[in-house]
Amino acid sequence: MQLDIDLQPEEYRRAMIWHQFASTPGKRLNDWAAWAILFAVPLTVVLLLLFAPDALSFWFWPVALLALLYSLYSTLIIRRQIGQQAATLWQTNPALAASRYHIHEKGIKVSAGAEDAETKSLFLPWKEIERVAESGESFLLFVTDENILILPKRCVADIPGLRQFLAQAGKRAE
């Protein structure tokens, strides 16, 4: 199976955000908790100031501020950093936008670069793929926890076939 991948920066950004915030139940729970804190702290401060201003102790303010800063960092700032990394990656490595994946029983051959220019390629046997995950828009093949091959579903003609093939390839590698 050969796939021509024209990965867009937005697809890369979404895949990295999914990996950072939703790829495991613990990461999803941490993300939900940070969003809840991000909305709950200001709401709690406003409600307490309106209805019980005398009930606020000295320690409430530093704890509320720390919780708000944590949630701001872990939700909004990290998402912004991932977006900036995606934009920078595309500016420094334009070959990533046009990759060709040849997927077969022994592994994956990744070729990057234009047809007329010098093409760089890499072969990854299935045993080097740690895991395969599926997000809403992509298949993610983890070489390491930080090195990921992204297969956008829009570039795949037979999504159920690829899903089945990747599951079988993962079993063969074990």
KAGIQUI-V983091 format. One record per run of one state. SS is the DSSP state (H for helix, E for strand, - for the rest). FROM is the first residue (numbers start at 1). TO is the last residue. Records with the same first field share a line. If there is no record, write none. Layout:
SS = FROM-TO / FROM-TO
This chain:
- = 1-1 / 6-8 / 22-24 / 52-52 / 56-57 / 93-93 / 98-98 / 105-106 / 113-119 / 129-130 / 135-137 / 143-147 / 156-158 / 174-174
E = 2-5 / 99-104 / 107-112 / 120-125 / 131-134 / 138-142 / 148-152
H = 9-21 / 25-51 / 53-55 / 58-92 / 94-97 / 126-128 / 153-155 / 159-173
